[in-house]
Amino acid sequence: MRMLPWGLWLMMIGCALPGGVMAQRTPLDLGISLPPSLNFATSPNPVGSGARAAGKGFAFIAVADDATAASWNPGGLTQLQQPEMSIVGAYLLRLEDQDLTQSNLAIDGQTIDSLNLNYLSVVYPFELWRRNVVVSLNVQRLFDLHGKTDVASGFTTIDGVQRVSSTQSGGLWTISPAVAVQVTPSFSLGIAFNFWPDAFGNGWEQEVTVRGEGFVASGPNAVPFRSSGQIDEDYDFKGFNVTVGFLWTINRIFTLGGVFRSPFTADLTRKHASTLTVDLQDGSAPVTTQLDFKESLDLDMPMSYGLGLAARLSDTLTLSLDVSRVHWSDFKLEESTRDDTLLVENGAPSGKGEGVLRGRADDTTSVRLGAEYLWIRRNLLIPFRAGVFYDPEPGDGGTDDFFGFSVGSGITVQSFVLDIAYQFRTGTVESQATDTTVYQHNFFASLIYHF
């Protein structure tokens, strides 16, 4: 579980006034504040494209022979011989178990699930100057940002407890026109232009509730209180980058592929609305404060690149190996310049989002191995796919190791291709307050129509 890595911090400090009299109180006068903060419940989780690639553990850079090549390696698009349309759906189920490292916290395990469009494309191949040329238009979901946290902790400066519950939803996607050209009979180049629009939910939402109770000082007395707060934040994401790839058929067995995704600076629009109500149990009326604002921030997105090698051992068996690297150390969020916020000590000191967004993560290198066997009969083709992978995540001051496997199959009948895949991924996220063991299940289904 990614625990409030930005930290939703609730400051509660006892405030004594002379003679035990409270004068025109506000939550801040009482020493109680609910500061706005960027609440990144999870670091960006890259989403692989396509059920066929998923079945092979996403070892697809040197294969790239369907429409999702625009995501994995645009150079592979030249392998498509017919116009086609495709759609891919994906379902994520993520289970999180906690191993607390701090005794003053109670953190619940979480179950997170989401159903989303994974990929949508139209592809049209043609010949130009005796060269195969392929153009495509793609909609691709590239990052998932779902997360939850539910934590109870004691305050550091007064007697009391607080419970913070946060739900984050959303993701990042692009509209990507692509083109690929067969430069020589054995070598192709391709490029995808990735437009990240600030519309149709491109970004994430955070809903946070805070409940607190305890005692604050009022003169010589300790007065019980209850507090409740709500934060709602929206982040709209906009940017542009490119994905460039090549595919080289070395001989009748081996194919080499490479891909480069350019870094870019995205524009973030942050909308914040929060309320805080404090009720002293001394007969006085509750006091409430509200805050609403909107601001623009920059988010530096990292470059990534990879190489893949595919071996076609026969007409029915293909093996593939990918090695990819992401420069998460360049992933940084511009800090807010607002001076009416108070970021203080206590809250839920767990998670890694803040460290990752400040560029304290290490770069990650993933390794993937996949296989595909084709069972061919007259007018019928059934593939069997499998893959294993090492796929680390960026961590605060390092990386978090994740491993997994995948299986997949499908059926081809005339002009229709149906593919399905299941992927299991597991690892441990280390944070200040807890070690979170993650069990992630991904299901993919795609339908392709050649026309």
The 8 nearest C-alpha neighbors of each residue, nearest first, counted from 0:
[[1, 95, 435, 2, 109, 148, 437, 147],
 [0, 2, 350, 41, 40, 3, 146, 4],
 [3, 1, 350, 349, 4, 148, 0, 40],
 [4, 2, 6, 40, 5, 350, 38, 7],
 [5, 3, 352, 350, 351, 353, 6, 2],
 [6, 4, 353, 38, 3, 39, 352, 37],
 [5, 7, 3, 4, 8, 347, 38, 348],
 [6, 8, 36, 3, 346, 38, 5, 9],
 [9, 7, 346, 6, 345, 343, 10, 342],
 [8, 10, 33, 346, 345, 32, 11, 7],
 [11, 9, 32, 31, 343, 8, 345, 12],
 [10, 12, 31, 30, 9, 32, 13, 157],
 [11, 13, 30, 156, 157, 31, 14, 10],
 [14, 12, 215, 216, 30, 157, 15, 11],
 [13, 15, 29, 216, 30, 12, 16, 217],
 [16, 14, 217, 218, 216, 13, 17, 19],
 [15, 17, 19, 218, 20, 21, 18, 217],
 [18, 16, 19, 218, 20, 15, 21, 217],
 [19, 17, 20, 218, 16, 219, 217, 15],
 [218, 18, 20, 217, 17, 16, 219, 21],
 [21, 19, 18, 16, 22, 17, 218, 217],
 [20, 22, 16, 24, 19, 23, 217, 15],
 [23, 21, 24, 20, 16, 28, 25, 19],
 [24, 22, 21, 25, 28, 20, 286, 29],
 [23, 25, 22, 28, 21, 29, 26, 286],
 [24, 26, 28, 27, 286, 29, 23, 287],
 [27, 25, 31, 29, 28, 32, 277, 30],
 [26, 28, 30, 31, 29, 25, 32, 24],
 [29, 27, 25, 30, 26, 24, 14, 31],
 [30, 28, 26, 27, 31, 14, 25, 24],
 [29, 31, 12, 27, 28, 11, 14, 13],
 [32, 30, 11, 26, 27, 29, 10, 12],
 [33, 31, 10, 27, 34, 26, 9, 11],
 [32, 34, 9, 275, 35, 10, 228, 31],
 [33, 35, 340, 341, 32, 36, 342, 8],
 [36, 34, 340, 33, 37, 273, 230, 271],
 [35, 37, 38, 7, 34, 5, 6, 342],
 [38, 36, 5, 39, 35, 6, 7, 232],
 [37, 39, 5, 36, 40, 3, 6, 7],
 [40, 38, 41, 5, 352, 4, 37, 3],
 [39, 41, 3, 146, 1, 4, 38, 2],
 [42, 40, 1, 39, 146, 352, 144, 43],
 [41, 43, 352, 44, 39, 40, 355, 144],
 [44, 42, 144, 142, 143, 45, 41, 170],
 [43, 45, 143, 142, 42, 46, 144, 41],
 [46, 44, 142, 141, 43, 47, 143, 140],
 [47, 45, 141, 142, 44, 143, 48, 140],
 [48, 46, 45, 49, 57, 141, 53, 52],
 [47, 49, 67, 117, 118, 46, 70, 52],
 [50, 48, 52, 51, 87, 67, 53, 118],
 [49, 51, 53, 443, 420, 419, 444, 52],
 [50, 52, 54, 53, 49, 418, 55, 420],
 [51, 53, 57, 55, 54, 49, 50, 59],
 [54, 52, 57, 50, 56, 55, 51, 420],
 [53, 55, 407, 406, 420, 384, 51, 405],
 [56, 54, 369, 386, 385, 52, 53, 57],
 [55, 57, 386, 53, 405, 58, 54, 387],
 [58, 56, 52, 53, 59, 55, 367, 47],
 [59, 57, 321, 367, 56, 369, 320, 368],
 [58, 60, 62, 57, 63, 61, 52, 71],
 [59, 61, 307, 71, 72, 256, 62, 63],
 [62, 60, 256, 307, 308, 255, 309, 59],
 [61, 63, 59, 60, 64, 309, 75, 319],
 [64, 62, 68, 75, 59, 60, 65, 61],
 [63, 65, 62, 78, 75, 76, 68, 79],
 [66, 64, 67, 68, 63, 79, 76, 78],
 [65, 67, 68, 69, 120, 122, 76, 64],
 [66, 68, 69, 70, 65, 48, 49, 71],
 [69, 67, 63, 71, 72, 73, 70, 66],
 [70, 68, 73, 67, 72, 71, 191, 177],
 [69, 71, 68, 67, 72, 73, 48, 242],
 [72, 70, 68, 60, 69, 67, 63, 59],
 [71, 73, 244, 68, 74, 258, 60, 69],
 [74, 72, 69, 189, 68, 244, 75, 190],
 [75, 73, 189, 188, 245, 244, 187, 246],
 [74, 76, 63, 73, 77, 68, 64, 72],
 [77, 75, 78, 74, 73, 79, 68, 179],
 [78, 76, 79, 75, 133, 179, 132, 181],
 [77, 79, 76, 64, 75, 80, 65, 63],
 [80, 78, 77, 76, 81, 64, 65, 124],
 [79, 81, 78, 124, 82, 77, 125, 123],
 [82, 80, 79, 83, 124, 449, 450, 123],
 [81, 83, 123, 122, 450, 449, 124, 80],
 [84, 82, 449, 122, 448, 450, 121, 81],
 [83, 85, 121, 448, 447, 120, 122, 449],
 [86, 84, 447, 120, 446, 119, 448, 83],
 [85, 87, 119, 446, 445, 118, 120, 447],
 [88, 86, 445, 118, 117, 444, 49, 116],
 [87, 89, 116, 117, 444, 443, 115, 445],
 [90, 88, 443, 115, 442, 117, 114, 116],
 [89, 91, 114, 442, 113, 441, 115, 443],
 [90, 92, 441, 112, 113, 440, 93, 114],
 [93, 91, 112, 440, 111, 439, 441, 94],
 [92, 94, 439, 111, 110, 438, 112, 440],
 [95, 93, 110, 438, 437, 109, 439, 111],
 [94, 96, 437, 109, 0, 108, 436, 435],
 [97, 95, 108, 436, 435, 437, 94, 98],
 [98, 96, 435, 108, 99, 434, 433, 436],
 [97, 99, 434, 433, 435, 100, 96, 436],
 [100, 98, 433, 101, 97, 432, 434, 102],
 [99, 101, 433, 432, 98, 102, 434, 431],
 [102, 100, 432, 99, 103, 104, 433, 431],
 [101, 103, 104, 100, 99, 105, 432, 152],
 [102, 104, 101, 152, 153, 105, 151, 100],
 [105, 103, 152, 102, 151, 101, 106, 150],
 [104, 106, 151, 150, 152, 107, 103, 99],
 [107, 105, 150, 149, 104, 151, 108, 97],
 [106, 108, 149, 109, 150, 105, 97, 148],
 [107, 109, 96, 95, 97, 106, 110, 0],
 [108, 110, 95, 94, 107, 111, 0, 147],
 [109, 111, 94, 93, 95, 112, 108, 92],
 [112, 110, 93, 92, 109, 94, 146, 113],
 [111, 113, 92, 91, 93, 110, 114, 90],
 [112, 114, 91, 90, 115, 92, 111, 145],
 [115, 113, 90, 89, 91, 112, 116, 88],
 [116, 114, 89, 117, 88, 113, 90, 140],
 [115, 117, 88, 118, 87, 89, 140, 114],
 [116, 118, 88, 87, 140, 89, 115, 139],
 [117, 119, 139, 87, 86, 138, 116, 48],
 [120, 118, 86, 138, 137, 85, 87, 139],
 [121, 119, 137, 85, 136, 84, 138, 122],
 [120, 122, 84, 136, 135, 83, 85, 137],
 [123, 121, 135, 83, 82, 134, 84, 120],
 [122, 124, 82, 134, 133, 135, 125, 83],
 [125, 123, 133, 132, 82, 80, 81, 134],
 [126, 124, 132, 131, 133, 127, 123, 80],
 [127, 125, 131, 130, 132, 129, 128, 124],
 [126, 128, 130, 129, 131, 132, 125, 180],
 [129, 127, 130, 126, 131, 132, 125, 181],
 [130, 128, 127, 126, 131, 132, 181, 125],
 [129, 131, 127, 128, 126, 181, 132, 180],
 [130, 132, 126, 181, 180, 125, 77, 127],
 [133, 131, 180, 125, 126, 179, 124, 77],
 [134, 132, 124, 179, 178, 77, 123, 125],
 [135, 133, 178, 123, 177, 122, 124, 179],
 [136, 134, 122, 177, 121, 176, 123, 137],
 [135, 137, 176, 121, 120, 175, 177, 122],
 [138, 136, 120, 175, 119, 174, 176, 139],
 [137, 139, 174, 119, 118, 173, 175, 120],
 [140, 138, 118, 173, 172, 117, 141, 137],
 [139, 141, 172, 117, 171, 142, 118, 173],
 [140, 142, 46, 172, 45, 171, 139, 47],
 [143, 141, 45, 171, 46, 44, 170, 43],
 [142, 144, 170, 44, 145, 43, 46, 45],
 [143, 145, 170, 169, 43, 168, 41, 146],
 [146, 144, 168, 167, 169, 143, 41, 147],
 [145, 147, 167, 40, 41, 166, 144, 168],
 [148, 146, 166, 165, 167, 40, 109, 149],
 [147, 149, 165, 2, 164, 150, 166, 3],
 [150, 148, 164, 107, 163, 106, 165, 147],
 [149, 151, 106, 163, 162, 105, 107, 148],
 [152, 150, 162, 105, 161, 104, 163, 106],
 [153, 151, 104, 161, 160, 103, 105, 162],
 [152, 154, 160, 159, 161, 103, 155, 151],
 [155, 153, 159, 160, 156, 157, 345, 158],
 [154, 156, 157, 345, 153, 158, 344, 11],
 [157, 155, 154, 12, 158, 11, 13, 10],
 [158, 156, 154, 155, 159, 12, 13, 215],
 [157, 159, 213, 214, 154, 156, 160, 153],
 [213, 160, 158, 212, 154, 153, 157, 214],
 [161, 159, 153, 152, 211, 212, 154, 213],
 [160, 162, 211, 210, 152, 151, 153, 212],
 [163, 161, 151, 210, 150, 209, 211, 152],
 [162, 164, 209, 150, 149, 208, 151, 165],
 [165, 163, 149, 208, 148, 207, 209, 150],
 [164, 166, 207, 148, 147, 206, 149, 208],
 [167, 165, 147, 206, 205, 146, 207, 148],
 [166, 168, 205, 146, 145, 204, 147, 40],
 [169, 167, 145, 204, 203, 144, 146, 166],
 [170, 168, 203, 144, 202, 145, 204, 143],
 [169, 171, 143, 144, 142, 202, 203, 201],
 [170, 172, 142, 201, 202, 141, 140, 143],
 [173, 171, 140, 141, 139, 195, 201, 170],
 [174, 172, 195, 194, 139, 193, 138, 175],
 [173, 175, 138, 194, 137, 193, 195, 139],
 [174, 176, 193, 137, 192, 191, 173, 136],
 [175, 177, 136, 192, 135, 191, 137, 174],
 [178, 176, 191, 135, 190, 134, 192, 175],
 [177, 179, 134, 189, 133, 190, 135, 191],
 [180, 178, 189, 133, 74, 188, 132, 76],
 [181, 179, 132, 188, 187, 182, 131, 189],
 [180, 182, 187, 131, 183, 130, 186, 77],
 [181, 183, 187, 186, 180, 188, 184, 130],
 [184, 182, 186, 185, 181, 187, 130, 180],
 [183, 185, 186, 181, 182, 187, 130, 248],
 [184, 186, 248, 183, 247, 187, 249, 181],
 [187, 185, 247, 183, 182, 246, 184, 181],
 [188, 186, 181, 246, 182, 74, 245, 180],
 [189, 187, 74, 245, 180, 179, 244, 181],
 [190, 188, 179, 74, 73, 244, 178, 243],
 [189, 191, 243, 73, 242, 177, 178, 244],
 [192, 190, 177, 242, 241, 176, 175, 69],
 [191, 193, 241, 175, 176, 177, 240, 194],
 [194, 192, 175, 240, 241, 239, 173, 174],
 [193, 195, 239, 174, 173, 196, 175, 238],
 [194, 196, 173, 238, 237, 239, 172, 193],
 [197, 195, 237, 198, 194, 201, 238, 173],
 [196, 198, 237, 236, 235, 201, 195, 199],
 [199, 197, 196, 200, 201, 235, 236, 237],
 [200, 198, 201, 197, 196, 202, 235, 172],
 [199, 201, 198, 202, 169, 203, 235, 197],
 [202, 200, 171, 197, 198, 236, 199, 235],
 [203, 201, 235, 236, 234, 170, 200, 171],
 [202, 204, 169, 234, 168, 170, 233, 144],
 [205, 203, 233, 168, 167, 232, 234, 169],
 [204, 206, 167, 232, 231, 166, 207, 233],
 [207, 205, 231, 166, 165, 230, 167, 232],
 [206, 208, 165, 230, 164, 229, 205, 231],
 [209, 207, 229, 164, 228, 163, 230, 165],
 [210, 208, 163, 228, 227, 162, 229, 164],
 [211, 209, 227, 162, 161, 226, 228, 163],
 [210, 212, 161, 226, 225, 160, 227, 162],
 [213, 211, 225, 159, 224, 160, 226, 161],
 [159, 212, 214, 158, 223, 224, 160, 225],
 [213, 215, 223, 222, 221, 158, 224, 159],
 [216, 214, 13, 222, 221, 223, 217, 157],
 [215, 217, 221, 13, 15, 14, 220, 218],
 [218, 216, 15, 19, 220, 221, 219, 222],
 [19, 217, 219, 15, 220, 18, 16, 216],
 [220, 218, 217, 19, 221, 216, 15, 18],
 [221, 219, 217, 218, 216, 222, 19, 215],
 [220, 222, 216, 215, 214, 217, 223, 219],
 [221, 223, 214, 215, 220, 216, 217, 224],
 [224, 222, 214, 280, 213, 279, 215, 221],
 [223, 225, 279, 280, 278, 212, 213, 214],
 [226, 224, 212, 278, 211, 277, 279, 213],
 [227, 225, 277, 211, 276, 210, 278, 212],
 [228, 226, 210, 276, 209, 275, 211, 277],
 [227, 229, 275, 209, 274, 208, 276, 210],
 [228, 230, 208, 273, 274, 207, 209, 275],
 [229, 231, 273, 207, 206, 272, 232, 208],
 [232, 230, 206, 272, 205, 271, 273, 207],
 [231, 233, 271, 205, 270, 204, 272, 230],
 [234, 232, 204, 270, 269, 203, 205, 235],
 [233, 235, 269, 202, 203, 268, 267, 204],
 [234, 236, 202, 268, 197, 267, 201, 233],
 [235, 237, 267, 202, 197, 201, 266, 234],
 [238, 236, 197, 196, 195, 266, 265, 267],
 [239, 237, 265, 195, 266, 194, 264, 196],
 [238, 240, 194, 193, 195, 263, 241, 237],
 [241, 239, 193, 261, 263, 192, 262, 194],
 [242, 240, 192, 193, 191, 261, 260, 243],
 [241, 243, 260, 191, 190, 259, 261, 192],
 [244, 242, 190, 259, 258, 189, 73, 241],
 [243, 245, 258, 72, 74, 73, 189, 257],
 [246, 244, 74, 188, 257, 256, 187, 189],
 [245, 247, 256, 187, 74, 186, 75, 255],
 [248, 246, 186, 255, 254, 185, 249, 256],
 [247, 249, 254, 185, 250, 253, 186, 255],
 [248, 250, 254, 253, 247, 255, 251, 185],
 [251, 249, 252, 253, 248, 254, 185, 247],
 [250, 252, 253, 249, 248, 311, 254, 310],
 [253, 251, 311, 310, 250, 312, 254, 249],
 [254, 252, 310, 249, 250, 309, 251, 248],
 [253, 255, 248, 309, 249, 247, 308, 61],
 [256, 254, 308, 247, 61, 307, 246, 248],
 [257, 255, 61, 246, 307, 60, 245, 306],
 [256, 258, 306, 245, 244, 305, 307, 60],
 [257, 259, 244, 304, 305, 72, 243, 306],
 [258, 260, 304, 243, 242, 303, 244, 261],
 [261, 259, 242, 303, 302, 241, 304, 243],
 [260, 262, 302, 241, 240, 259, 263, 242],
 [263, 261, 302, 301, 300, 260, 240, 264],
 [264, 262, 300, 299, 240, 265, 261, 239],
 [265, 263, 299, 298, 300, 297, 266, 238],
 [264, 266, 238, 298, 237, 297, 299, 263],
 [267, 265, 297, 237, 236, 296, 238, 298],
 [268, 266, 236, 296, 235, 295, 297, 269],
 [267, 269, 295, 235, 234, 294, 296, 270],
 [268, 270, 234, 294, 293, 233, 295, 267],
 [271, 269, 293, 233, 232, 292, 234, 268],
 [270, 272, 232, 292, 291, 231, 293, 269],
 [271, 273, 291, 231, 290, 230, 232, 292],
 [274, 272, 230, 290, 229, 289, 231, 291],
 [273, 275, 289, 229, 228, 288, 290, 276],
 [274, 276, 228, 288, 287, 227, 33, 289],
 [277, 275, 287, 227, 226, 286, 228, 288],
 [278, 276, 226, 286, 285, 225, 26, 287],
 [277, 279, 285, 225, 224, 226, 280, 286],
 [280, 278, 224, 281, 223, 277, 225, 283],
 [279, 281, 223, 224, 282, 278, 222, 283],
 [282, 280, 279, 283, 222, 223, 224, 278],
 [281, 283, 280, 284, 279, 278, 285, 222],
 [284, 282, 281, 285, 279, 280, 278, 286],
 [283, 285, 286, 282, 278, 279, 281, 280],
 [286, 284, 278, 277, 283, 276, 287, 279],
 [285, 287, 277, 276, 25, 284, 26, 278],
 [288, 286, 276, 275, 277, 285, 289, 26],
 [287, 289, 275, 274, 276, 26, 286, 290],
 [290, 288, 274, 273, 275, 287, 291, 272],
 [289, 291, 273, 272, 274, 292, 288, 271],
 [292, 290, 272, 271, 273, 289, 293, 270],
 [291, 293, 271, 270, 272, 290, 294, 269],
 [292, 294, 270, 269, 271, 295, 268, 291],
 [295, 293, 269, 268, 296, 270, 292, 335],
 [294, 296, 268, 267, 269, 266, 297, 293],
 [297, 295, 267, 333, 266, 268, 294, 298],
 [298, 296, 266, 333, 265, 267, 332, 264],
 [297, 299, 332, 265, 264, 331, 333, 300],
 [300, 298, 264, 331, 330, 263, 265, 332],
 [301, 299, 330, 263, 262, 264, 298, 302],
 [302, 300, 262, 330, 326, 329, 327, 299],
 [301, 303, 262, 261, 260, 326, 325, 300],
 [304, 302, 325, 260, 324, 259, 326, 301],
 [305, 303, 259, 258, 324, 323, 260, 325],
 [304, 306, 323, 258, 322, 257, 324, 259],
 [307, 305, 257, 322, 256, 321, 323, 258],
 [306, 308, 321, 61, 60, 256, 320, 255],
 [307, 309, 255, 320, 61, 319, 254, 256],
 [310, 308, 319, 254, 61, 318, 253, 320],
 [309, 311, 253, 318, 252, 317, 312, 319],
 [312, 310, 317, 252, 313, 316, 253, 309],
 [311, 313, 316, 310, 317, 252, 314, 318],
 [314, 312, 316, 315, 311, 317, 252, 310],
 [315, 313, 316, 311, 312, 317, 373, 372],
 [314, 316, 373, 313, 372, 317, 374, 371],
 [317, 315, 372, 313, 312, 371, 314, 311],
 [316, 318, 311, 371, 310, 370, 312, 372],
 [319, 317, 370, 310, 309, 369, 311, 371],
 [320, 318, 309, 369, 308, 368, 58, 310],
 [319, 321, 368, 308, 307, 58, 367, 309],
 [322, 320, 307, 367, 58, 366, 306, 323],
 [321, 323, 366, 305, 306, 365, 307, 367],
 [324, 322, 305, 365, 364, 304, 321, 306],
 [323, 325, 364, 303, 363, 304, 305, 365],
 [326, 324, 303, 363, 362, 327, 302, 364],
 [327, 325, 362, 328, 301, 302, 329, 303],
 [326, 328, 362, 330, 329, 325, 301, 360],
 [327, 329, 358, 360, 326, 361, 330, 362],
 [330, 328, 327, 301, 358, 326, 331, 299],
 [331, 329, 327, 300, 299, 301, 358, 328],
 [332, 330, 356, 357, 299, 358, 298, 329],
 [331, 333, 298, 356, 297, 334, 299, 357],
 [332, 334, 297, 296, 298, 335, 331, 299],
 [335, 333, 332, 336, 296, 297, 357, 337],
 [334, 336, 337, 333, 296, 294, 338, 295],
 [337, 335, 338, 334, 333, 339, 294, 296],
 [336, 338, 335, 339, 340, 294, 334, 341],
 [337, 339, 340, 336, 341, 335, 342, 34],
 [340, 338, 337, 341, 34, 35, 336, 290],
 [341, 339, 34, 338, 35, 342, 337, 36],
 [340, 342, 34, 343, 339, 32, 35, 338],
 [343, 341, 34, 340, 8, 344, 36, 10],
 [344, 342, 341, 345, 10, 8, 9, 346],
 [343, 345, 8, 346, 342, 10, 155, 9],
 [346, 344, 8, 9, 343, 155, 10, 154],
 [345, 347, 8, 9, 348, 7, 6, 344],
 [346, 348, 349, 6, 3, 150, 345, 152],
 [349, 347, 432, 431, 346, 6, 350, 345],
 [348, 350, 432, 431, 2, 430, 347, 4],
 [351, 349, 4, 2, 1, 430, 3, 352],
 [350, 352, 4, 395, 354, 353, 394, 430],
 [351, 353, 4, 355, 42, 354, 5, 39],
 [354, 352, 5, 4, 356, 355, 351, 357],
 [355, 353, 395, 357, 359, 351, 352, 356],
 [354, 356, 360, 352, 358, 357, 359, 353],
 [357, 355, 331, 353, 358, 332, 354, 352],
 [358, 356, 331, 354, 355, 359, 353, 332],
 [357, 359, 328, 331, 355, 330, 356, 360],
 [358, 360, 396, 354, 355, 357, 395, 328],
 [361, 359, 396, 355, 397, 394, 328, 395],
 [360, 362, 397, 328, 398, 327, 393, 363],
 [361, 363, 326, 327, 325, 328, 360, 364],
 [362, 364, 325, 324, 391, 361, 365, 393],
 [365, 363, 324, 323, 325, 366, 362, 322],
 [364, 366, 390, 323, 389, 322, 324, 391],
 [365, 367, 322, 389, 388, 321, 323, 390],
 [368, 366, 388, 321, 58, 320, 387, 56],
 [367, 369, 320, 387, 386, 58, 319, 388],
 [370, 368, 386, 55, 319, 58, 56, 385],
 [369, 371, 318, 385, 384, 317, 55, 386],
 [370, 372, 384, 317, 383, 316, 318, 373],
 [373, 371, 316, 383, 315, 382, 384, 374],
 [374, 372, 382, 315, 381, 375, 383, 316],
 [373, 375, 381, 380, 382, 372, 376, 315],
 [376, 374, 380, 373, 379, 381, 377, 315],
 [375, 377, 379, 380, 378, 374, 381, 373],
 [376, 378, 379, 375, 380, 412, 374, 413],
 [379, 377, 376, 412, 413, 380, 411, 375],
 [380, 378, 376, 377, 412, 411, 375, 381],
 [379, 381, 375, 411, 410, 374, 376, 382],
 [380, 382, 410, 374, 409, 373, 375, 411],
 [383, 381, 373, 408, 372, 409, 374, 384],
 [384, 382, 408, 372, 371, 407, 373, 381],
 [385, 383, 371, 407, 54, 406, 55, 370],
 [386, 384, 406, 55, 405, 370, 54, 369],
 [385, 387, 369, 56, 55, 405, 404, 368],
 [388, 386, 404, 368, 56, 403, 367, 405],
 [387, 389, 367, 403, 366, 402, 390, 404],
 [388, 390, 402, 366, 365, 401, 391, 367],
 [389, 391, 365, 401, 402, 388, 392, 366],
 [392, 390, 400, 401, 399, 363, 398, 389],
 [393, 391, 399, 398, 394, 400, 390, 363],
 [392, 394, 398, 360, 399, 361, 327, 397],
 [395, 393, 398, 397, 360, 399, 396, 351],
 [394, 396, 354, 351, 360, 355, 397, 359],
 [395, 397, 360, 359, 394, 361, 354, 398],
 [396, 398, 361, 394, 360, 395, 393, 399],
 [397, 399, 394, 393, 392, 361, 391, 400],
 [398, 400, 392, 391, 394, 428, 393, 427],
 [401, 399, 391, 426, 398, 392, 427, 402],
 [400, 402, 426, 391, 390, 425, 389, 399],
 [403, 401, 389, 425, 424, 388, 390, 426],
 [404, 402, 424, 423, 388, 387, 425, 389],
 [403, 405, 387, 386, 423, 422, 388, 56],
 [404, 406, 422, 386, 56, 54, 385, 421],
 [407, 405, 385, 54, 384, 421, 420, 386],
 [408, 406, 420, 54, 384, 419, 383, 421],
 [407, 409, 383, 382, 419, 418, 384, 420],
 [410, 408, 418, 417, 381, 419, 382, 411],
 [409, 411, 381, 417, 380, 416, 412, 418],
 [412, 410, 416, 380, 415, 379, 417, 413],
 [411, 413, 415, 379, 414, 378, 410, 416],
 [412, 414, 415, 411, 378, 379, 416, 449],
 [415, 413, 449, 448, 412, 416, 450, 411],
 [416, 414, 448, 412, 413, 447, 411, 449],
 [415, 417, 411, 447, 446, 410, 412, 448],
 [416, 418, 446, 409, 410, 445, 411, 447],
 [419, 417, 409, 445, 444, 50, 408, 51],
 [420, 418, 444, 50, 443, 407, 408, 409],
 [419, 421, 407, 54, 443, 50, 406, 442],
 [422, 420, 442, 406, 405, 441, 407, 443],
 [421, 423, 405, 441, 440, 404, 442, 424],
 [424, 422, 440, 403, 404, 439, 405, 441],
 [423, 425, 403, 439, 402, 438, 440, 422],
 [426, 424, 438, 437, 401, 402, 439, 403],
 [425, 427, 401, 437, 400, 436, 402, 428],
 [426, 428, 436, 435, 437, 429, 399, 434],
 [427, 429, 435, 434, 399, 436, 430, 426],
 [430, 428, 434, 427, 435, 433, 399, 431],
 [431, 429, 350, 349, 433, 432, 434, 351],
 [430, 432, 349, 348, 433, 350, 429, 100],
 [433, 431, 349, 100, 101, 430, 348, 99],
 [434, 432, 99, 100, 430, 98, 435, 431],
 [433, 435, 429, 98, 428, 430, 97, 99],
 [434, 436, 97, 428, 427, 0, 96, 433],
 [435, 437, 427, 96, 95, 426, 428, 97],
 [436, 438, 95, 425, 426, 94, 427, 435],
 [439, 437, 425, 94, 93, 424, 95, 440],
 [438, 440, 93, 424, 423, 92, 425, 437],
 [439, 441, 423, 92, 422, 91, 93, 424],
 [442, 440, 91, 422, 421, 90, 92, 423],
 [441, 443, 421, 90, 89, 420, 422, 91],
 [444, 442, 89, 50, 420, 419, 88, 421],
 [443, 445, 419, 88, 50, 87, 418, 420],
 [446, 444, 87, 418, 86, 50, 417, 88],
 [445, 447, 417, 86, 85, 416, 87, 418],
 [448, 446, 85, 416, 84, 415, 417, 449],
 [447, 449, 415, 84, 83, 414, 85, 450],
 [450, 448, 83, 414, 82, 81, 415, 447],
 [449, 82, 83, 448, 81, 414, 84, 415]]
